[in-house]
Amino acid sequence: MGERAPRGPTPSFAHKTPSDRVLPSPPPVNGEEGAQVGDSPRKGTRGRLVVVGNAEAFPLVTCQGDTSPGHGRVLASRTLTMAAGDAERLLKVMDTNQRTRWKITLIFTMCLLQAVSALKGPRLVSGEAGREITIRCHYAPLSINKHQRKYWCRLKPMTSVCHTIVSTNHYTDLHYHGRVTLVDFPQNGLFVVRLSQLSLDDVGHYRCGIGNQNNILFLNMNLTISTGMAVFQT
């Protein structure tokens, strides 16, 4: 069961000030849920660092580690003292290391998402009135992308709203029925959009993208239409 704590009053600091603060438990050691400070880690232990007063009035810091077997009863208590200045430096190092780990994780995740889900395609698409255009949008041919929804949408002027024209969810806007198609080639990491019977009404800004929403992963493009010698664009 472990060593029982000796009877008698528990040592405490009689002159705690409002500046006293209890800091979070240190990170796990050797796979344990918590680690005791100043003693060997054992199951069910947690350590805490108590900074008492300030460096001038109370130049010592007490690290307490309590061992509980699961019944909420303290069986052993050990203390370790160190200079307050050393404790402050230790806390700064712990805080800096934690923030650094978060930053590295965030940067790694962003880079991974960009590498896995990057879209490539034309930024400018040109067509002639009455003819058709073909747009090829490339993506990484990985399992995470193969079965995602692919879409082609049109941006409303002066807004960020992109209205779906066609998608792999068997959806086609009523105004484009019979003249737009989208075919996905997941093994090749490619989907192809074809728009026929071009007119000046088709001039505008579009997106090809992946995902359930039209504003997460996409590639912007501009469609221009020419009629003889004139070219119309937005």
C-alpha positions as CSV (number, residue, x, y, z in Angstrom):
1,M,0.0,0.0,0.0
2,G,2.9,2.3,0.6
3,E,4.3,4.3,3.5
4,R,1.8,6.0,5.8
5,A,2.3,9.7,6.6
6,P,3.5,10.3,10.2
7,R,0.9,11.6,12.6
8,G,1.0,15.2,13.6
9,P,0.4,18.6,12.0
10,T,1.4,19.0,8.4
11,P,4.2,21.5,7.9
12,S,3.0,24.7,6.3
13,F,4.1,28.3,5.8
14,A,2.6,30.7,8.3
15,H,3.3,33.9,6.3
16,K,1.7,33.4,2.9
17,T,1.0,36.5,1.0
18,P,-1.5,37.4,-1.7
19,S,1.3,36.8,-4.2
20,D,1.3,33.1,-3.4
21,R,0.3,31.1,-6.4
22,V,-0.2,27.4,-7.2
23,L,1.0,26.4,-10.6
24,P,-0.2,23.5,-12.8
25,S,1.2,20.0,-12.4
26,P,4.4,19.3,-14.4
27,P,4.2,17.1,-17.5
28,P,3.9,13.3,-17.0
29,V,7.1,11.3,-16.4
30,N,7.8,7.7,-17.5
31,G,4.3,7.4,-18.9
32,E,2.6,8.1,-15.5
33,E,-0.5,10.2,-15.2
34,G,1.3,12.6,-12.9
35,A,4.8,12.9,-11.5
36,Q,5.9,13.7,-7.9
37,V,8.4,16.5,-7.6
38,G,11.5,15.5,-5.6
39,D,10.5,11.8,-5.4
40,S,10.4,8.8,-7.7
41,P,7.2,8.8,-9.9
42,R,4.6,6.3,-8.9
43,K,1.0,5.6,-10.1
44,G,-1.5,8.1,-8.9
45,T,0.9,10.9,-8.0
46,R,0.8,14.5,-8.9
47,G,3.3,17.2,-8.2
48,R,2.7,20.9,-7.6
49,L,5.0,23.9,-7.4
50,V,4.1,26.5,-4.7
51,V,5.8,29.9,-4.9
52,V,5.6,31.5,-1.4
53,G,5.8,35.2,-1.1
54,N,8.4,37.1,-3.1
55,A,12.1,36.5,-3.5
56,E,13.0,39.0,-0.7
57,A,10.6,38.0,2.1
58,F,10.4,34.3,1.3
59,P,13.4,33.3,-0.8
60,L,12.4,29.6,-0.9
61,V,10.1,27.7,-3.2
62,T,8.4,24.5,-2.0
63,C,7.7,21.6,-4.4
64,Q,5.2,19.2,-2.9
65,G,4.3,15.7,-4.2
66,D,1.4,13.8,-2.8
67,T,0.7,10.2,-3.3
68,S,-2.9,8.9,-3.3
69,P,-3.9,5.3,-3.9
70,G,-7.2,6.2,-5.4
71,H,-9.2,6.7,-2.1
72,G,-8.4,10.4,-1.8
73,R,-6.1,9.8,1.2
74,V,-2.6,11.2,1.3
75,L,-0.1,8.4,2.1
76,A,3.2,10.2,1.7
77,S,4.4,13.7,1.2
78,R,7.8,14.9,0.3
79,T,9.1,18.4,-0.1
80,L,12.0,19.9,-2.1
81,T,13.2,23.5,-1.7
82,M,15.0,25.7,-4.2
83,A,15.8,29.4,-4.5
84,A,12.9,31.5,-5.8
85,G,15.1,32.9,-8.6
86,D,15.8,29.4,-9.9
87,A,12.2,28.4,-9.7
88,E,11.2,31.5,-11.7
89,R,13.7,30.6,-14.4
90,L,12.4,27.0,-14.4
91,L,8.9,28.2,-14.9
92,K,9.9,30.5,-17.7
93,V,11.7,27.6,-19.5
94,M,8.6,25.3,-19.0
95,D,6.3,28.0,-20.4
96,T,8.5,28.7,-23.3
97,N,8.9,25.1,-24.2
98,Q,5.1,24.6,-24.1
99,R,4.5,27.6,-26.4
100,T,7.2,26.4,-28.8
101,R,5.7,22.9,-29.0
102,W,2.3,24.5,-29.9
103,K,3.8,26.6,-32.6
104,I,5.7,23.7,-34.1
105,T,2.6,21.6,-34.1
106,L,0.5,24.3,-35.7
107,I,3.1,25.0,-38.4
108,F,3.5,21.3,-39.1
109,T,-0.2,20.8,-39.4
110,M,-0.6,23.8,-41.8
111,C,2.3,22.6,-44.0
112,L,0.8,19.0,-44.0
113,L,-2.6,20.3,-45.1
114,Q,-1.1,22.4,-47.9
115,A,1.0,19.5,-49.1
116,V,-1.8,17.0,-49.0
117,S,-4.6,19.1,-50.3
118,A,-3.0,21.7,-52.6
119,L,-5.0,22.5,-55.7
120,K,-3.5,23.5,-59.0
121,G,-5.2,24.9,-62.1
122,P,-5.6,27.8,-64.4
123,R,-5.9,31.3,-63.0
124,L,-7.2,32.8,-66.2
125,V,-9.6,30.9,-68.6
126,S,-10.4,32.3,-72.0
127,G,-13.2,31.2,-74.3
128,E,-15.1,32.3,-77.4
129,A,-18.9,33.1,-77.4
130,G,-20.8,30.0,-78.6
131,R,-17.9,27.6,-78.0
132,E,-16.8,25.6,-74.9
133,I,-14.0,25.7,-72.4
134,T,-12.3,22.8,-70.5
135,I,-10.8,23.4,-67.0
136,R,-8.5,20.9,-65.3
137,C,-8.1,21.1,-61.5
138,H,-5.3,19.0,-60.0
139,Y,-5.0,17.7,-56.4
140,A,-2.9,15.3,-54.5
141,P,-4.2,11.8,-55.3
142,L,-4.3,10.6,-51.7
143,S,-7.1,8.7,-50.0
144,I,-8.1,11.8,-48.0
145,N,-8.9,13.6,-51.2
146,K,-10.2,10.8,-53.5
147,H,-13.7,10.6,-52.1
148,Q,-14.1,14.3,-51.1
149,R,-16.7,16.4,-52.9
150,K,-15.3,18.2,-55.9
151,Y,-17.1,21.4,-57.2
152,W,-17.0,24.3,-59.5
153,C,-18.8,27.5,-58.3
154,R,-19.2,31.1,-59.3
155,L,-18.4,34.1,-57.1
156,K,-21.2,36.7,-56.7
157,P,-19.9,40.2,-57.5
158,M,-18.5,42.2,-54.6
159,T,-19.0,39.2,-52.1
160,S,-17.2,36.1,-51.0
161,V,-20.3,33.9,-51.6
162,C,-19.6,31.2,-54.2
163,H,-22.7,29.7,-55.8
164,T,-22.3,26.0,-56.8
165,I,-22.7,25.4,-60.5
166,V,-21.8,21.7,-60.6
167,S,-20.4,19.1,-58.1
168,T,-19.7,15.4,-57.7
169,N,-22.7,15.2,-55.4
170,H,-24.8,14.8,-58.6
171,Y,-25.7,18.5,-58.4
172,T,-26.1,20.9,-61.3
173,D,-27.6,24.3,-61.2
174,L,-30.8,24.6,-63.2
175,H,-29.4,27.5,-65.3
176,Y,-26.5,25.3,-66.4
177,H,-28.4,22.1,-67.2
178,G,-27.2,20.6,-70.5
179,R,-24.1,22.7,-70.9
180,V,-21.8,21.9,-67.9
181,T,-20.2,18.7,-66.6
182,L,-17.7,17.8,-63.9
183,V,-15.8,14.5,-64.1
184,D,-13.5,13.3,-61.3
185,F,-10.5,11.1,-61.9
186,P,-9.4,10.2,-58.3
187,Q,-6.6,7.8,-59.3
188,N,-5.0,10.7,-61.2
189,G,-5.8,13.4,-58.8
190,L,-7.7,15.4,-61.4
191,F,-11.2,16.6,-62.0
192,V,-12.3,18.2,-65.3
193,V,-15.0,20.9,-65.8
194,R,-16.5,21.6,-69.2
195,L,-18.8,24.5,-70.0
196,S,-20.4,24.8,-73.5
197,Q,-22.5,27.4,-75.3
198,L,-20.5,30.2,-73.8
199,S,-22.0,33.7,-73.7
200,L,-21.1,37.1,-72.2
201,D,-23.2,36.2,-69.2
202,D,-20.5,33.7,-68.3
203,V,-17.8,36.3,-67.8
204,G,-16.8,36.4,-64.1
205,H,-14.8,34.9,-61.2
206,Y,-15.0,31.2,-60.4
207,R,-13.6,28.5,-58.1
208,C,-12.8,24.9,-58.4
209,G,-12.4,23.2,-55.0
210,I,-12.6,20.2,-52.7
211,G,-14.8,19.8,-49.6
212,N,-18.3,20.1,-48.3
213,Q,-18.1,23.9,-48.3
214,N,-17.1,26.3,-51.0
215,N,-14.8,28.5,-48.9
216,I,-12.3,26.0,-47.4
217,L,-10.0,24.6,-50.1
218,F,-10.3,26.2,-53.6
219,L,-8.5,27.8,-56.5
220,N,-9.8,31.1,-57.8
221,M,-9.9,31.7,-61.6
222,N,-11.2,34.4,-63.9
223,L,-13.2,33.6,-67.1
224,T,-13.1,35.9,-70.1
225,I,-15.2,35.7,-73.2
226,S,-14.2,37.0,-76.7
227,T,-16.6,37.9,-79.5
228,G,-14.6,38.4,-82.7
229,M,-12.1,41.1,-81.9
230,A,-13.5,42.1,-78.6
231,V,-12.6,40.4,-75.2
232,F,-14.9,40.8,-72.3
233,Q,-13.7,40.3,-68.7
234,T,-14.3,41.4,-65.1
